[in-house]
Amino acid sequence: MTHPRMFAITDPVLARVRTLALALPEAVEVEAWGRPTFRAGTPMFAVYGVHDGHDTGLVFKPDPDERPALEHDERFYSPPYHGASGWLAIDLAADSDWDEVRELLEGSFRQVANKRQLAALEPA
């Protein structure tokens, strides 16, 4: 079953997310469920798009050590479908803290990446 596209190709917030996510070693973008998903090969580490009324929601797998602090931050919420598996989301805007978004994406990526991808993240 094909899902209708739930995002605009020209979305400038998606463009920034895409730049950050695809900078990670061997990361790819795959459209699934009508949304852009970002993957470390096969395992998914982020989903972008409309979620539960949030137009620019970014769903990610939080670092387990950081999760309690994120849950107490009003910017983060438990997204439909993914939230039951421990994922969180943040509603982004053009004025978001993009260094923080990069850190969230990298933390999520690190949880699903293989050894080769993780080694590529480390400075030479």
N, C-alpha and C positions, 0 to 999 in steps of 0.2 A: 504494500500500500504506500503510495506516494503522499507525503505530507506537503501542505502548502508552505511556501517560503514565509518565514516569520521575521524577516529582517530586510533592511534595504541595503543593496549592494554599495550604495554611496554613503552609508552611515559613517560620519567622521569618527565616532567613538569606536565603532567596530574596526576602523582602519588602524587606530592606535593599539587596540587590543591585538589585532592581527600582527602588527609589527613586533610587539613584545613577545607574543607567543611563538611566532615562527623564528625568532632569534635563538630559541633553545635548540640544542643539538638534535637534528633529525626530526624536528617537530613538523607535523603536517596538519592541514585543515581539511576536514571532511564535513560536508553538509549532511546532517542526520536529524530526523524529526522536524525538518524545516528550519533548522538552526545551524550556525557554524559551530562545529566542535573542533577542539584542538587536541591532538594526540601525539604521544611519544611512540610512534609506530602504530600499533594497534590500541594500546590502552589510552583511554581518554583522560585528559587532565583539566579541561575547561570546556564550558559551553557558554555561548553568548546569545542573547536575544530576549524576547518578551517572556517574562516569567511572573505569573501571579500579579499582573498589573504593573510590574516594573519594566519600563520600556527598554532600558539598557542594562539588563541584569547580566552579571558575569558569575557563573556557577563554577566553583573550584573545590578541590579537596584540601581542607586546611591541614596544616602541620598539627599533629596531635598535641604538641606542647603549647601551641598558640591558640588552639581552639577555645579554651575557656575565656580568654581575654576577648576574642572576637565575638563570642556569644553575648558578651556584656556591652558591646559597642552597638549602638542603635542603627548604624549603617549596614549591619549584616543581618541576614535573615535566612531561615531554613526554606530552601526552594522546593516546590512541588516535585515529586518523583525522586529527585536526587537527595533531598534532605533526609529521607528515611535511611539512606546509606551513609550518613555522616557528612555529606557535602554541605557547604554554605554558599551564600551568594551575596553580592554587593551590587547596589544600583549605581552605575557609573554615570558621570556627566563629563562634559568637556573640561571642567575645572577640577577633575578628580586628581588625587595625589598619584601621579603615574609611577613614581618610584615605589610606592606601596603596592600598586597593581602589579608591577614587575616582580616584586618579592612574593606576592601571593601566587602568581603564575609559576614562578620558579619553585616555590615550595610544593605546589601541587604536582608539578612535573617530576620533582625528585621522588615522589612517592610511587610513581608508576614507571619511571625510566629504567632501562636496563643498565648493566655495569658500564658498557661502552659509552652510553649517553651521559651517565653520571661523571665518568672520567673526563669527558669533553668539557664539562662545566668547570672543572678545576683549573686554576691558572697554571701555565706551563713552568 
